[in-house]
Amino acid sequence: MSDTPDSAVRTYTEQHRAAFLDDLAEWLRIPSVSAQPEHDGDVRLSAAWLSAKLKETGFPVTEIWETDGAPAVFAEWPSDDPDAPTVLVYGHHDVQPAAREDGWDTDPFEPVIRDGRMYGRGAADDKGQVFFHTLGVRAHLATTGRTTPAVHLKLLVEGEEESGSPHFRALVEQRADRLTADAVIVSDTGMWDETTPTVCTGMRGLAECEIELYGPEQDIHSGSFGGAVPNPATEIARLVAALHDTDGRVAVPGFYDGVAELTDTERALFAALPFDEATWLRTAKSQAASGEAGYSTLERIWARPTAEVNGIGGGYQGAGSKTIIPSAARVKISFRLVAGQDPDHVREAVHAWAEDRIPAGIRHRITFLPATRPCLTPLDHPALQAVARAMGRAFGQKILFTREGGSGPAADLQDVLGAPVLFLGISVPSDGWHAPNEKVELDLLFKGVETTAHLWGELAAALR
C-alpha cells in the first residue's frame, strides 16, 4: 500500500495546476508531426523540450537517443532504496498531422482551454498522457517526504509512434541494458468513458500478408480461353471464401494453436462494462454485428484472433465490360493475434493453407510484413493490481478492466525486456485521437496525475 495521503496529493495537484497546463500548452505548440519530413526539425525540438523539462522536474539523467529516424527521449531517476523495483514508463512525443482546414475550430498547434477541456493536437495522444507523469512524481515526493521515487523510475518517449514505430524495436534491443525493468507502464491508452475508469490488460498482435496469384502471361480473351485455363481472380475469390468457416472461425489449420482462452472471470468483467451494441454499431457505421460464434462483440474485438480481408483486386476494374481472363490477382489480409499465438507459426500456417489451395498453372507469391506480438498481463498479476489500486484511489471508485483490439509497440517492450506491460491512460473516446479538435478532459488529466502519485508506492510494495 502506498504511503501517499490521498487528500495531500489532491491538494498538491491543484496548487500546481495552472503552471502544469502552461507547460503542457507550450509543448503542444511544437508541431512534432513525424509523418511529414518538413516537421523533422519540430520533432527534434519536441525531444529537446521534453528532455529539458524532465531535467527540471528532477530526473538526474535525461538523454536524447538517436535512431535511424526521429529521436527518442530517455530519463532515469533511481530510488535511494537499492532494493526498490524498476519501472519503465512508455509514451511518444510525436503527433498526427493536423491543419485548420481539416475541420479544426481553432489552430491545432495553438492549444485553447474551453469548457474544462484543452484542445490541441497531442493533448490526449500522447503528450498530455506523457506529461502527467512529471507532476505525478513531484506530488509523490512532496506528499511522502521522499527525495527520490519509491521505485527506480525510467521513461522512454519515442518520436515515431504515429509513423508506425519503424525503428522502435531496434532501439529497444540496442538499449536493452538501460531499459531493464520489473514492469512497464504504457501511457498511450485510454478509459472506457468519462464515468467508467478502466485499466487495459493487453493488446492484440498483428500479422499482415499479401497473396499474389499469376496465371496467363498476359490478359487473354475469355471466349477463346475461358473455362480451359486457370483464372487467378477466381482462385483469389476461392481463397477468400475459404478463409472462414460457417461459424466465423478462421479456417486456417493451426491458426488457433496456443490461443489463451477467456476465463469465466474475464468474461464476467467484460460483461460488467456499460456496453451498448446499438451505439457501438453507429460508431462503426455498420448495420449489424458479426463474427466468431459463441462470443460477445467485446470478446471478439479484444480477446479473439481474427482474419480480415483488407483489399482484393485483379483484372478489369473500369466502366463497361472487358471480357478477359486476367493475368494476375491479389488479396491483402491482416490477422489480429491474441496471447499465446506465435506470429511465426501463424505465417507458416497461412503459407501451408494457401499453397494447398492453389491449383496447377497458377504461380504465387505470399509476402508477410514484420509482425507485432500480442501482449497480455494476467488479472492477478501484482503489478496490474497495483495500477488498479492507484487509479481507484485517484477516482474514488471501483476500477474495471478492458483490453485493446488494436496493436502497438508495447508488445516489443514485453518481448525484448521480458517484463509485464501495464496500461495507464485517462483518455476517453470523445477525445478524438487523430481527428480534428482533439482534446483532453482536464479533470481526467489531473486524475492521471493523482494516479501516478500513488502508483510508485503501490508498485514498490507489490513488486518486492
The 8 nearest C-alpha neighbors of each residue, nearest first, counted from 0:
[[1, 457, 460, 2, 456, 461, 385, 458],
 [0, 2, 456, 457, 3, 453, 460, 454],
 [1, 3, 4, 0, 456, 143, 453, 457],
 [2, 4, 1, 143, 453, 142, 5, 139],
 [5, 3, 7, 6, 2, 8, 142, 143],
 [4, 6, 8, 7, 3, 9, 392, 393],
 [7, 5, 9, 8, 4, 10, 11, 3],
 [8, 6, 10, 4, 9, 5, 11, 142],
 [9, 7, 11, 5, 6, 10, 138, 12],
 [8, 10, 6, 12, 7, 11, 13, 5],
 [9, 11, 7, 13, 12, 8, 6, 14],
 [12, 10, 14, 8, 13, 9, 7, 138],
 [13, 11, 9, 15, 10, 14, 16, 8],
 [12, 14, 16, 10, 15, 11, 9, 17],
 [15, 13, 11, 12, 16, 10, 17, 9],
 [16, 14, 12, 13, 18, 17, 19, 11],
 [15, 17, 13, 19, 18, 14, 12, 20],
 [18, 16, 20, 19, 15, 21, 14, 13],
 [17, 19, 21, 20, 16, 15, 22, 23],
 [18, 20, 16, 22, 17, 21, 15, 23],
 [21, 19, 23, 17, 22, 18, 24, 16],
 [20, 22, 18, 24, 19, 23, 17, 25],
 [23, 21, 25, 19, 20, 24, 18, 26],
 [22, 24, 20, 26, 25, 21, 27, 19],
 [25, 23, 27, 21, 26, 22, 110, 20],
 [24, 26, 22, 28, 23, 27, 21, 29],
 [27, 25, 23, 28, 24, 29, 22, 45],
 [28, 26, 24, 29, 25, 108, 23, 121],
 [27, 29, 108, 25, 26, 109, 30, 24],
 [28, 30, 27, 26, 31, 41, 45, 108],
 [31, 29, 32, 41, 28, 108, 38, 27],
 [30, 32, 42, 41, 93, 29, 94, 33],
 [33, 31, 94, 34, 93, 96, 95, 30],
 [32, 34, 35, 93, 159, 31, 162, 42],
 [35, 33, 162, 32, 36, 161, 96, 95],
 [34, 36, 37, 33, 38, 32, 39, 96],
 [37, 35, 38, 39, 34, 33, 32, 40],
 [36, 38, 35, 39, 40, 41, 32, 34],
 [39, 37, 41, 36, 40, 35, 32, 31],
 [40, 38, 42, 36, 41, 37, 43, 33],
 [39, 41, 43, 38, 42, 44, 37, 31],
 [40, 42, 44, 31, 38, 43, 39, 30],
 [41, 43, 31, 45, 39, 44, 40, 38],
 [44, 42, 40, 46, 41, 45, 47, 39],
 [43, 45, 41, 47, 42, 46, 48, 40],
 [46, 44, 42, 48, 43, 47, 41, 49],
 [47, 45, 43, 49, 44, 48, 72, 50],
 [46, 48, 44, 50, 45, 49, 51, 43],
 [49, 47, 45, 51, 46, 50, 44, 52],
 [50, 48, 52, 46, 51, 47, 53, 45],
 [49, 51, 47, 53, 52, 48, 61, 46],
 [50, 52, 54, 48, 49, 53, 47, 55],
 [53, 51, 55, 49, 54, 50, 56, 48],
 [52, 54, 56, 50, 55, 51, 58, 49],
 [53, 55, 58, 51, 57, 52, 56, 61],
 [54, 56, 52, 53, 57, 51, 58, 50],
 [57, 55, 53, 54, 58, 52, 133, 137],
 [56, 58, 54, 55, 59, 53, 76, 137],
 [57, 59, 54, 76, 60, 53, 75, 56],
 [60, 58, 76, 57, 54, 61, 75, 74],
 [59, 61, 75, 74, 58, 62, 76, 54],
 [62, 60, 74, 50, 73, 54, 75, 58],
 [61, 63, 73, 72, 64, 74, 50, 60],
 [64, 62, 72, 71, 73, 65, 70, 46],
 [65, 63, 71, 70, 72, 62, 66, 73],
 [64, 66, 70, 63, 71, 69, 67, 68],
 [67, 65, 68, 70, 69, 166, 64, 170],
 [68, 66, 166, 69, 65, 70, 165, 170],
 [67, 69, 66, 70, 166, 159, 65, 165],
 [68, 70, 158, 66, 159, 71, 42, 65],
 [71, 69, 65, 64, 158, 66, 63, 43],
 [70, 72, 157, 64, 158, 156, 63, 65],
 [73, 71, 63, 156, 155, 62, 64, 46],
 [72, 74, 155, 62, 154, 61, 63, 156],
 [75, 73, 61, 154, 60, 153, 62, 58],
 [74, 76, 153, 60, 152, 58, 77, 154],
 [75, 77, 58, 152, 59, 151, 153, 78],
 [78, 76, 151, 152, 75, 79, 147, 150],
 [77, 79, 151, 147, 80, 148, 150, 149],
 [78, 80, 81, 147, 77, 148, 149, 146],
 [79, 81, 78, 83, 82, 149, 150, 77],
 [82, 80, 83, 79, 78, 77, 84, 151],
 [81, 83, 80, 84, 463, 78, 150, 79],
 [82, 84, 150, 80, 81, 459, 151, 85],
 [85, 83, 150, 459, 181, 151, 462, 82],
 [86, 84, 151, 180, 181, 150, 152, 83],
 [85, 87, 182, 152, 180, 183, 181, 153],
 [88, 86, 153, 183, 154, 180, 184, 152],
 [89, 87, 184, 154, 183, 185, 153, 155],
 [90, 88, 185, 155, 156, 154, 184, 186],
 [91, 89, 156, 186, 187, 129, 185, 157],
 [92, 90, 157, 156, 158, 93, 125, 160],
 [91, 93, 158, 126, 157, 156, 125, 94],
 [94, 92, 158, 31, 32, 33, 91, 159],
 [95, 93, 32, 121, 31, 161, 92, 96],
 [94, 96, 32, 433, 161, 97, 93, 120],
 [97, 95, 32, 94, 98, 34, 35, 433],
 [96, 98, 107, 95, 101, 99, 120, 435],
 [97, 99, 100, 101, 107, 96, 103, 106],
 [98, 100, 103, 101, 106, 102, 107, 105],
 [99, 101, 102, 98, 103, 97, 104, 435],
 [102, 100, 99, 98, 103, 435, 97, 434],
 [103, 101, 100, 435, 99, 104, 436, 98],
 [102, 104, 99, 435, 436, 105, 101, 107],
 [103, 105, 102, 436, 106, 99, 435, 107],
 [106, 104, 103, 107, 99, 109, 436, 111],
 [105, 107, 109, 108, 99, 103, 104, 98],
 [108, 106, 119, 120, 109, 105, 97, 98],
 [109, 107, 28, 106, 119, 110, 120, 27],
 [108, 110, 106, 28, 107, 111, 119, 27],
 [111, 109, 119, 118, 24, 108, 117, 107],
 [110, 112, 118, 117, 113, 109, 119, 105],
 [113, 111, 117, 116, 118, 115, 114, 110],
 [112, 114, 116, 115, 111, 117, 118, 438],
 [115, 113, 116, 112, 117, 440, 441, 111],
 [114, 116, 113, 441, 440, 112, 117, 442],
 [117, 115, 440, 441, 113, 112, 114, 439],
 [116, 118, 112, 438, 439, 111, 113, 110],
 [119, 117, 438, 111, 110, 437, 436, 112],
 [120, 118, 110, 107, 122, 437, 108, 438],
 [119, 121, 107, 122, 437, 108, 27, 94],
 [120, 122, 124, 126, 125, 123, 94, 119],
 [121, 123, 127, 119, 438, 439, 120, 126],
 [122, 124, 125, 127, 439, 121, 426, 438],
 [125, 123, 121, 126, 122, 432, 187, 127],
 [124, 126, 123, 121, 128, 127, 187, 91],
 [125, 127, 129, 121, 128, 92, 122, 130],
 [128, 126, 122, 123, 130, 129, 125, 131],
 [127, 129, 125, 126, 130, 131, 186, 123],
 [130, 128, 126, 127, 131, 90, 132, 125],
 [129, 131, 127, 132, 128, 133, 126, 23],
 [132, 130, 448, 133, 128, 134, 129, 135],
 [131, 133, 135, 130, 134, 129, 136, 448],
 [134, 132, 131, 135, 130, 136, 56, 137],
 [135, 133, 137, 136, 132, 131, 138, 448],
 [136, 134, 448, 452, 132, 451, 138, 137],
 [135, 137, 139, 138, 134, 452, 133, 132],
 [138, 136, 134, 140, 139, 135, 141, 133],
 [139, 137, 141, 135, 136, 140, 452, 8],
 [138, 140, 452, 136, 137, 142, 141, 135],
 [141, 139, 145, 137, 143, 138, 142, 144],
 [142, 140, 138, 144, 139, 143, 137, 145],
 [141, 143, 140, 139, 144, 138, 3, 7],
 [144, 142, 145, 140, 3, 141, 139, 2],
 [143, 145, 141, 140, 142, 146, 139, 147],
 [144, 146, 140, 143, 147, 148, 141, 139],
 [145, 147, 140, 144, 148, 79, 141, 78],
 [148, 146, 78, 145, 79, 149, 140, 77],
 [149, 147, 78, 150, 140, 151, 145, 455],
 [148, 150, 456, 455, 78, 459, 147, 83],
 [151, 149, 83, 148, 84, 78, 152, 85],
 [150, 152, 77, 85, 78, 76, 84, 86],
 [151, 153, 76, 86, 150, 75, 77, 85],
 [154, 152, 75, 87, 74, 88, 86, 76],
 [155, 153, 88, 74, 73, 87, 89, 156],
 [154, 156, 73, 89, 72, 88, 157, 90],
 [157, 155, 91, 90, 72, 71, 89, 92],
 [158, 156, 71, 91, 159, 92, 155, 72],
 [157, 159, 93, 71, 69, 92, 70, 91],
 [160, 158, 164, 162, 161, 33, 157, 69],
 [161, 159, 164, 163, 162, 158, 91, 157],
 [160, 162, 159, 163, 95, 94, 93, 33],
 [163, 161, 159, 160, 34, 164, 33, 165],
 [162, 164, 160, 165, 161, 159, 407, 408],
 [165, 163, 160, 159, 167, 166, 162, 408],
 [166, 164, 163, 167, 159, 162, 168, 160],
 [167, 165, 169, 164, 168, 170, 66, 67],
 [168, 166, 170, 164, 169, 165, 171, 408],
 [167, 169, 171, 170, 166, 411, 172, 165],
 [168, 170, 172, 167, 171, 166, 173, 174],
 [169, 171, 167, 173, 168, 172, 174, 166],
 [172, 170, 168, 174, 175, 169, 173, 167],
 [171, 173, 169, 175, 170, 174, 168, 415],
 [172, 174, 170, 171, 175, 169, 176, 168],
 [175, 173, 171, 177, 176, 172, 170, 178],
 [176, 174, 178, 172, 177, 171, 173, 179],
 [175, 177, 174, 178, 179, 173, 172, 416],
 [178, 176, 175, 174, 179, 180, 171, 173],
 [177, 179, 175, 176, 180, 174, 87, 171],
 [180, 178, 176, 177, 175, 416, 181, 85],
 [181, 179, 85, 86, 182, 87, 178, 418],
 [180, 182, 85, 418, 86, 84, 183, 179],
 [181, 183, 86, 419, 418, 180, 420, 87],
 [184, 182, 420, 87, 86, 88, 421, 419],
 [183, 185, 88, 421, 422, 420, 87, 89],
 [186, 184, 422, 89, 187, 88, 423, 421],
 [187, 185, 423, 424, 90, 188, 128, 422],
 [188, 186, 185, 90, 125, 424, 128, 124],
 [187, 189, 424, 186, 423, 426, 422, 425],
 [188, 190, 426, 424, 425, 427, 191, 187],
 [191, 189, 197, 427, 196, 192, 425, 426],
 [190, 192, 195, 197, 196, 427, 189, 193],
 [193, 191, 427, 195, 190, 194, 428, 196],
 [192, 194, 195, 427, 196, 191, 190, 443],
 [193, 195, 192, 196, 191, 190, 394, 427],
 [196, 194, 192, 191, 193, 197, 190, 399],
 [197, 195, 190, 398, 194, 191, 399, 192],
 [196, 198, 399, 190, 400, 398, 191, 195],
 [197, 199, 400, 401, 422, 200, 423, 399],
 [198, 200, 401, 402, 422, 400, 201, 197],
 [201, 199, 402, 376, 375, 401, 198, 421],
 [202, 200, 375, 402, 374, 199, 376, 403],
 [203, 201, 403, 374, 406, 373, 404, 402],
 [202, 204, 373, 337, 336, 406, 404, 405],
 [373, 203, 205, 372, 336, 371, 406, 335],
 [206, 204, 335, 371, 370, 334, 336, 406],
 [205, 207, 370, 334, 333, 342, 335, 371],
 [208, 206, 333, 368, 367, 332, 334, 205],
 [207, 209, 367, 366, 332, 331, 368, 333],
 [210, 208, 331, 366, 330, 365, 332, 211],
 [209, 211, 365, 330, 329, 364, 331, 366],
 [212, 210, 329, 364, 363, 328, 365, 209],
 [211, 213, 363, 328, 327, 231, 362, 329],
 [214, 212, 327, 362, 361, 326, 231, 363],
 [213, 215, 361, 326, 231, 327, 230, 360],
 [216, 214, 326, 217, 218, 213, 219, 325],
 [215, 217, 326, 214, 218, 213, 219, 327],
 [218, 216, 326, 215, 219, 325, 214, 327],
 [219, 217, 325, 326, 324, 323, 215, 220],
 [218, 220, 324, 323, 217, 221, 325, 224],
 [221, 219, 323, 223, 222, 224, 322, 324],
 [220, 222, 225, 323, 224, 324, 322, 223],
 [223, 221, 220, 225, 224, 322, 323, 226],
 [222, 224, 220, 221, 225, 219, 227, 226],
 [223, 225, 221, 227, 222, 220, 226, 228],
 [226, 224, 221, 227, 222, 223, 228, 324],
 [225, 227, 228, 224, 229, 221, 230, 222],
 [226, 228, 225, 224, 229, 223, 230, 221],
 [227, 229, 226, 224, 230, 225, 360, 215],
 [230, 228, 360, 231, 214, 361, 227, 226],
 [229, 231, 233, 232, 324, 214, 234, 228],
 [232, 230, 234, 233, 212, 328, 214, 327],
 [233, 231, 328, 235, 234, 230, 313, 236],
 [232, 234, 236, 230, 231, 235, 237, 229],
 [233, 235, 237, 231, 236, 232, 238, 230],
 [236, 234, 238, 232, 237, 233, 231, 239],
 [235, 237, 233, 239, 234, 238, 240, 232],
 [238, 236, 234, 240, 235, 239, 241, 233],
 [239, 237, 235, 241, 236, 240, 234, 242],
 [238, 240, 236, 242, 241, 237, 235, 308],
 [241, 239, 237, 238, 242, 236, 243, 235],
 [240, 242, 238, 239, 243, 237, 250, 244],
 [241, 243, 239, 250, 240, 249, 238, 251],
 [244, 242, 249, 250, 248, 247, 241, 245],
 [243, 245, 247, 246, 248, 250, 249, 242],
 [244, 246, 247, 243, 248, 292, 291, 250],
 [247, 245, 292, 244, 248, 291, 243, 290],
 [246, 248, 291, 290, 244, 245, 243, 292],
 [249, 247, 243, 291, 244, 246, 250, 245],
 [248, 250, 243, 251, 242, 306, 244, 247],
 [251, 249, 243, 242, 244, 248, 252, 241],
 [250, 252, 254, 249, 352, 253, 349, 348],
 [253, 251, 254, 250, 348, 352, 255, 349],
 [252, 254, 256, 255, 348, 251, 345, 344],
 [253, 255, 251, 252, 256, 345, 348, 249],
 [256, 254, 258, 253, 257, 340, 304, 252],
 [255, 257, 253, 254, 258, 340, 339, 341],
 [256, 258, 339, 340, 255, 259, 341, 338],
 [259, 257, 339, 255, 340, 256, 260, 338],
 [260, 258, 339, 338, 257, 261, 337, 340],
 [261, 259, 258, 262, 302, 303, 338, 257],
 [260, 262, 265, 266, 259, 263, 302, 264],
 [261, 263, 265, 264, 266, 260, 267, 259],
 [262, 264, 266, 265, 267, 261, 268, 260],
 [265, 263, 267, 262, 266, 268, 261, 269],
 [266, 264, 268, 262, 267, 263, 261, 269],
 [265, 267, 263, 269, 268, 264, 270, 262],
 [266, 268, 270, 264, 265, 269, 263, 271],
 [269, 267, 265, 271, 270, 266, 264, 400],
 [270, 268, 266, 271, 267, 272, 265, 401],
 [269, 271, 267, 268, 272, 266, 274, 273],
 [272, 270, 268, 269, 267, 273, 399, 274],
 [271, 273, 270, 274, 269, 268, 399, 191],
 [274, 272, 271, 275, 270, 195, 191, 269],
 [275, 273, 272, 276, 270, 279, 271, 297],
 [276, 274, 278, 277, 279, 273, 280, 272],
 [275, 277, 279, 278, 280, 274, 296, 288],
 [278, 276, 280, 279, 275, 281, 282, 287],
 [279, 277, 281, 280, 276, 275, 282, 274],
 [278, 280, 276, 282, 277, 281, 283, 275],
 [281, 279, 283, 277, 282, 285, 278, 284],
 [280, 282, 284, 278, 283, 279, 285, 277],
 [281, 283, 279, 280, 284, 278, 285, 277],
 [282, 284, 280, 285, 281, 279, 286, 278],
 [285, 283, 281, 282, 280, 286, 279, 287],
 [286, 284, 283, 280, 287, 281, 288, 282],
 [285, 287, 280, 284, 288, 281, 283, 277],
 [286, 288, 285, 289, 280, 277, 284, 276],
 [289, 287, 290, 286, 280, 296, 285, 276],
 [290, 288, 287, 291, 296, 247, 292, 299],
 [291, 289, 247, 292, 299, 288, 248, 246],
 [290, 292, 247, 248, 246, 294, 293, 299],
 [293, 291, 246, 294, 247, 290, 248, 295],
 [292, 294, 291, 295, 246, 290, 299, 298],
 [295, 293, 292, 298, 299, 291, 296, 297],
 [296, 294, 298, 297, 299, 293, 292, 270],
 [295, 297, 299, 298, 300, 294, 288, 276],
 [298, 296, 300, 299, 295, 301, 269, 302],
 [297, 299, 295, 302, 301, 296, 300, 294],
 [298, 300, 303, 296, 297, 301, 302, 294],
 [301, 299, 404, 297, 298, 302, 296, 303],
 [302, 300, 404, 298, 402, 403, 299, 297],
 [301, 303, 298, 299, 300, 337, 304, 261],
 [302, 304, 299, 301, 337, 298, 300, 305],
 [305, 303, 336, 335, 337, 302, 334, 306],
 [306, 304, 335, 334, 303, 307, 249, 336],
 [305, 307, 334, 333, 249, 335, 332, 308],
 [308, 306, 333, 332, 309, 334, 305, 335],
 [307, 309, 332, 310, 331, 333, 306, 330],
 [310, 308, 331, 332, 307, 333, 311, 330],
 [311, 309, 331, 330, 308, 312, 332, 329],
 [312, 310, 330, 329, 331, 309, 313, 308],
 [313, 311, 329, 328, 330, 310, 314, 232],
 [312, 314, 328, 232, 327, 329, 325, 315],
 [313, 315, 325, 316, 328, 327, 312, 232],
 [314, 316, 317, 321, 313, 325, 323, 320],
 [317, 315, 314, 318, 313, 312, 320, 319],
 [318, 316, 315, 319, 320, 321, 314, 313],
 [319, 317, 320, 316, 315, 321, 322, 314],
 [320, 318, 317, 321, 316, 315, 322, 323],
 [321, 319, 322, 318, 317, 315, 316, 323],
 [320, 322, 323, 315, 319, 317, 316, 318],
 [323, 321, 221, 320, 220, 324, 222, 219],
 [324, 322, 221, 220, 219, 325, 321, 218],
 [323, 325, 219, 221, 218, 230, 220, 326],
 [326, 324, 218, 314, 327, 323, 313, 219],
 [325, 327, 218, 215, 217, 214, 213, 216],
 [328, 326, 213, 325, 212, 231, 313, 214],
 [329, 327, 313, 232, 212, 231, 312, 211],
 [328, 330, 211, 210, 312, 311, 212, 313],
 [329, 331, 311, 210, 310, 209, 332, 312],
 [330, 332, 209, 310, 309, 208, 308, 311],
 [333, 331, 308, 208, 309, 307, 207, 209],
 [334, 332, 207, 307, 306, 206, 208, 335],
 [333, 335, 306, 206, 305, 205, 207, 336],
 [336, 334, 205, 305, 304, 204, 203, 306],
 [335, 337, 204, 304, 203, 205, 373, 334],
 [338, 336, 203, 373, 304, 340, 204, 302],
 [337, 339, 373, 259, 340, 374, 375, 258],
 [340, 338, 257, 258, 259, 337, 341, 256],
 [339, 341, 257, 258, 338, 337, 336, 342],
 [340, 342, 344, 343, 345, 339, 372, 257],
 [343, 341, 345, 344, 346, 370, 340, 206],
 [344, 342, 346, 345, 341, 347, 370, 348],
 [343, 345, 347, 341, 346, 342, 348, 340],
 [346, 344, 342, 348, 343, 347, 254, 349],
 [347, 345, 343, 349, 344, 348, 342, 350],
 [348, 346, 350, 344, 345, 349, 351, 343],
 [347, 349, 345, 351, 346, 350, 352, 344],
 [350, 348, 352, 346, 351, 347, 353, 345],
 [351, 349, 347, 353, 348, 352, 354, 346],
 [350, 352, 348, 354, 349, 353, 355, 347],
 [353, 351, 349, 355, 350, 354, 251, 348],
 [354, 352, 356, 350, 355, 351, 349, 357],
 [355, 353, 351, 357, 356, 352, 350, 363],
 [354, 356, 352, 353, 357, 351, 358, 350],
 [357, 355, 353, 354, 358, 352, 238, 234],
 [356, 358, 354, 355, 353, 361, 359, 234],
 [359, 357, 361, 356, 360, 229, 355, 234],
 [360, 358, 361, 357, 229, 362, 214, 356],
 [359, 361, 358, 229, 214, 362, 228, 215],
 [362, 360, 214, 213, 359, 358, 212, 363],
 [363, 361, 213, 212, 214, 360, 364, 359],
 [362, 364, 212, 211, 213, 361, 365, 210],
 [363, 365, 211, 210, 366, 212, 362, 209],
 [366, 364, 210, 209, 211, 363, 367, 208],
 [365, 367, 209, 208, 364, 210, 368, 207],
 [368, 366, 208, 207, 369, 209, 365, 206],
 [367, 369, 207, 370, 208, 366, 206, 209],
 [370, 368, 367, 371, 206, 207, 205, 342],
 [369, 371, 206, 205, 368, 342, 372, 207],
 [372, 370, 205, 204, 206, 373, 410, 369],
 [371, 373, 204, 410, 370, 205, 374, 342],
 [204, 374, 372, 203, 337, 338, 202, 410],
 [373, 375, 201, 410, 202, 338, 203, 372],
 [376, 374, 201, 200, 338, 377, 202, 373],
 [375, 377, 200, 419, 201, 378, 420, 380],
 [378, 376, 380, 379, 375, 200, 383, 201],
 [379, 377, 380, 376, 383, 200, 384, 265],
 [378, 380, 377, 381, 384, 383, 376, 382],
 [379, 381, 383, 377, 382, 378, 384, 376],
 [382, 380, 384, 383, 461, 385, 379, 462],
 [383, 381, 385, 384, 380, 458, 461, 386],
 [384, 382, 386, 385, 380, 381, 421, 387],
 [383, 385, 387, 381, 382, 386, 388, 380],
 [386, 384, 382, 388, 457, 383, 387, 458],
 [385, 387, 383, 389, 384, 388, 390, 454],
 [386, 388, 384, 390, 385, 389, 391, 398],
 [389, 387, 391, 385, 390, 386, 384, 392],
 [390, 388, 454, 386, 450, 453, 392, 391],
 [389, 391, 450, 393, 387, 392, 388, 386],
 [392, 390, 388, 394, 395, 396, 393, 389],
 [393, 391, 395, 389, 390, 394, 388, 5],
 [392, 394, 390, 450, 391, 449, 395, 446],
 [395, 393, 391, 396, 392, 390, 446, 196],
 [396, 394, 392, 391, 393, 397, 390, 398],
 [397, 395, 391, 394, 398, 392, 196, 393],
 [396, 398, 391, 399, 395, 196, 394, 387],
 [397, 399, 197, 196, 391, 387, 396, 400],
 [400, 398, 197, 198, 397, 196, 401, 268],
 [401, 399, 198, 197, 199, 268, 200, 398],
 [402, 400, 199, 198, 200, 197, 269, 403],
 [401, 403, 199, 201, 200, 301, 202, 404],
 [404, 402, 202, 405, 301, 201, 203, 199],
 [405, 403, 301, 300, 203, 202, 402, 406],
 [404, 406, 403, 203, 202, 407, 204, 335],
 [405, 407, 203, 204, 202, 205, 404, 371],
 [408, 406, 409, 410, 405, 371, 202, 204],
 [407, 409, 410, 411, 164, 412, 406, 371],
 [410, 408, 412, 411, 407, 413, 185, 420],
 [409, 411, 413, 374, 408, 412, 372, 373],
 [412, 410, 414, 408, 409, 413, 415, 168],
 [413, 411, 409, 410, 415, 414, 416, 408],
 [414, 412, 410, 417, 418, 411, 416, 415],
 [413, 415, 411, 412, 417, 416, 410, 372],
 [416, 414, 412, 417, 413, 411, 172, 171],
 [417, 415, 418, 413, 412, 414, 179, 175],
 [416, 418, 413, 414, 415, 419, 412, 180],
 [419, 417, 182, 413, 416, 181, 420, 180],
 [420, 418, 182, 413, 183, 376, 421, 417],
 [419, 421, 183, 184, 413, 182, 418, 376],
 [422, 420, 184, 183, 185, 383, 200, 419],
 [423, 421, 185, 199, 184, 186, 198, 424],
 [424, 422, 186, 185, 198, 184, 421, 188],
 [423, 425, 189, 188, 186, 426, 187, 190],
 [424, 426, 189, 190, 443, 447, 444, 427],
 [425, 427, 189, 424, 190, 123, 430, 188],
 [426, 428, 192, 190, 429, 189, 430, 193],
 [429, 427, 430, 431, 192, 426, 191, 189],
 [428, 430, 431, 427, 192, 438, 432, 426],
 [431, 429, 438, 428, 437, 427, 439, 432],
 [432, 430, 437, 434, 429, 433, 428, 438],
 [431, 433, 434, 437, 430, 124, 123, 428],
 [434, 432, 95, 431, 435, 437, 96, 124],
 [433, 435, 431, 432, 437, 436, 97, 101],
 [434, 436, 103, 102, 437, 101, 431, 433],
 [437, 435, 103, 118, 438, 434, 119, 104],
 [436, 438, 431, 430, 435, 119, 118, 120],
 [439, 437, 118, 430, 117, 122, 119, 123],
 [438, 440, 123, 117, 122, 116, 430, 441],
 [441, 439, 116, 443, 442, 444, 115, 117],
 [440, 442, 444, 443, 116, 115, 439, 445],
 [443, 441, 445, 444, 440, 446, 115, 116],
 [444, 442, 446, 441, 445, 440, 425, 447],
 [445, 443, 441, 447, 446, 442, 440, 425],
 [446, 444, 448, 447, 443, 442, 449, 441],
 [445, 447, 443, 449, 448, 444, 393, 450],
 [446, 448, 450, 445, 444, 449, 425, 131],
 [447, 449, 135, 445, 131, 446, 451, 450],
 [450, 448, 446, 452, 447, 393, 451, 135],
 [451, 449, 390, 447, 389, 393, 453, 452],
 [452, 450, 454, 135, 453, 448, 449, 447],
 [451, 453, 139, 135, 449, 450, 136, 138],
 [454, 452, 389, 451, 450, 455, 456, 3],
 [455, 453, 451, 457, 389, 456, 452, 450],
 [454, 456, 458, 457, 149, 453, 150, 459],
 [455, 457, 1, 459, 458, 454, 149, 453],
 [456, 458, 1, 454, 0, 385, 460, 455],
 [459, 457, 461, 455, 460, 456, 385, 462],
 [460, 458, 456, 457, 461, 150, 462, 149],
 [459, 461, 458, 457, 462, 463, 0, 456],
 [462, 460, 458, 381, 459, 463, 457, 382],
 [463, 461, 459, 460, 458, 84, 382, 381],
 [462, 460, 461, 459, 84, 83, 82, 458]]
